[in-house]
Amino acid sequence: MSVIKKFLHTRMRVNDLEKTVDFYKEIFHLQEVKRSESPRGSKLVFLQVPNSDELIEIAYFPSSGPVALQADWMHIAFEVDDMDAFSEHITRLGISFSEGPTQSGSGSKFAFIDAPDGYEIEIISYPPKQTT
């Protein structure tokens, strides 16, 4: 018997709710699926990740103080079909990689960009599968 039924979402608290939500919608084409306010006053926006059941919860709660992340605190990762095409996409939007792209020994490529509050986002593209 499994203790956990399903992974639901990852929460990130931010300083500017709308700026962060717009970033994820514009850069990654995430879809906003719900807005709410918690009983303690947190403003919450849930974003749907394409091809996944999991959500990203963006939380704005200024009463708890400003968000200040340590370097390399945590990151989320998204797979893309083509790293070069993704690079062109973010360049058109005025965004650049904070690191990479780097090619691994397995042929995959990975790079990082930073979200508005400094959360790191890893971008990964895998090589096409070889058929024999």
C-alpha positions as CSV (number, residue, x, y, z in Angstrom):
1,M,0.0,0.0,0.0
2,S,1.4,3.4,-1.0
3,V,1.3,6.1,1.6
4,I,1.1,8.9,-1.0
5,K,-1.6,8.9,-3.6
6,K,-0.4,11.6,-5.9
7,F,2.0,14.6,-6.2
8,L,-0.2,17.7,-6.5
9,H,1.8,20.9,-6.7
10,T,4.9,22.9,-5.8
11,R,4.5,26.2,-4.0
12,M,6.7,29.2,-4.5
13,R,6.2,32.4,-2.5
14,V,7.0,35.5,-4.4
15,N,7.2,39.3,-4.0
16,D,5.2,40.3,-7.1
17,L,2.3,37.9,-7.9
18,E,1.4,39.3,-11.3
19,K,4.9,39.7,-12.6
20,T,5.7,36.1,-11.7
21,V,2.4,34.7,-13.1
22,D,3.0,36.6,-16.3
23,F,6.6,35.3,-16.5
24,Y,5.5,31.6,-16.4
25,K,2.6,32.2,-18.8
26,E,4.8,34.1,-21.3
27,I,8.0,32.0,-21.1
28,F,6.6,28.5,-20.6
29,H,3.0,28.9,-21.8
30,L,1.6,27.6,-18.5
31,Q,-2.1,28.0,-18.1
32,E,-3.7,29.6,-15.1
33,V,-6.3,27.2,-13.7
34,K,-7.3,28.8,-10.4
35,R,-7.0,31.9,-8.2
36,S,-7.9,32.0,-4.6
37,E,-7.1,33.6,-1.2
38,S,-6.2,31.4,1.8
39,P,-7.9,32.0,5.2
40,R,-4.7,33.8,6.4
41,G,-4.7,36.1,3.4
42,S,-2.2,34.5,1.0
43,K,-3.1,35.3,-2.6
44,L,-2.7,32.1,-4.7
45,V,-2.5,31.3,-8.4
46,F,-2.3,27.8,-9.6
47,L,-0.6,27.2,-13.0
48,Q,-1.0,24.0,-15.1
49,V,2.1,22.5,-16.5
50,P,1.6,21.1,-20.1
51,N,1.5,17.3,-20.3
52,S,1.5,16.9,-16.6
53,D,-1.1,16.7,-13.8
54,E,1.1,18.6,-11.3
55,L,0.6,22.3,-10.7
56,I,2.8,25.2,-9.7
57,E,1.3,27.3,-6.9
58,I,2.4,30.9,-6.9
59,A,1.8,32.5,-3.5
60,Y,1.9,36.1,-2.5
61,F,1.9,36.8,1.3
62,P,3.6,40.1,2.1
63,S,2.8,39.8,5.8
64,S,5.5,37.2,6.1
65,G,8.2,39.6,4.8
66,P,10.0,39.8,1.5
67,V,11.2,36.7,-0.4
68,A,15.0,36.4,-0.3
69,L,16.3,33.2,-1.8
70,Q,19.7,31.8,-1.1
71,A,21.8,30.8,-4.2
72,D,20.9,27.3,-5.4
73,W,18.0,27.0,-2.9
74,M,15.8,24.9,-5.2
75,H,14.8,24.6,-8.8
76,I,12.1,23.2,-11.0
77,A,12.9,21.6,-14.4
78,F,11.0,21.6,-17.7
79,E,11.7,19.5,-20.8
80,V,11.7,21.2,-24.2
81,D,11.8,19.6,-27.6
82,D,14.6,21.8,-29.0
83,M,17.0,23.8,-26.9
84,D,17.9,26.1,-29.8
85,A,14.3,26.9,-30.5
86,F,13.7,27.6,-26.8
87,S,16.7,29.8,-26.7
88,E,15.4,31.8,-29.7
89,H,11.9,32.0,-28.0
90,I,13.3,33.5,-24.7
91,T,15.7,35.8,-26.6
92,R,12.7,37.3,-28.4
93,L,11.2,38.0,-25.0
94,G,14.3,39.7,-23.6
95,I,15.3,36.7,-21.4
96,S,18.7,35.0,-21.5
97,F,20.1,31.8,-19.9
98,S,21.8,32.3,-16.5
99,E,23.9,29.2,-17.3
100,G,24.4,27.0,-20.3
101,P,23.3,25.5,-22.5
102,T,25.6,22.6,-21.8
103,Q,25.6,19.2,-23.5
104,S,26.0,16.2,-21.3
105,G,27.8,12.9,-22.1
106,S,24.4,11.3,-22.9
107,G,23.7,13.9,-25.5
108,S,21.0,15.9,-23.6
109,K,21.3,19.6,-23.2
110,F,20.5,21.6,-20.1
111,A,20.5,25.3,-19.2
112,F,19.1,27.5,-16.5
113,I,17.1,30.8,-16.4
114,D,16.0,32.7,-13.3
115,A,12.4,33.6,-12.5
116,P,11.6,37.1,-11.2
117,D,12.3,36.3,-7.5
118,G,15.5,34.3,-8.2
119,Y,14.0,30.8,-8.4
120,E,16.1,28.8,-10.8
121,I,14.5,26.9,-13.6
122,E,16.3,24.1,-15.4
123,I,15.6,23.6,-19.1
124,I,16.4,20.1,-20.5
125,S,16.3,18.7,-24.1
126,Y,16.9,15.1,-24.7
127,P,18.4,13.7,-28.0
128,P,16.1,11.9,-30.3
129,K,15.7,8.2,-29.5
130,Q,17.8,6.0,-31.8
131,T,15.9,3.1,-33.4
132,T,17.8,0.0,-34.5
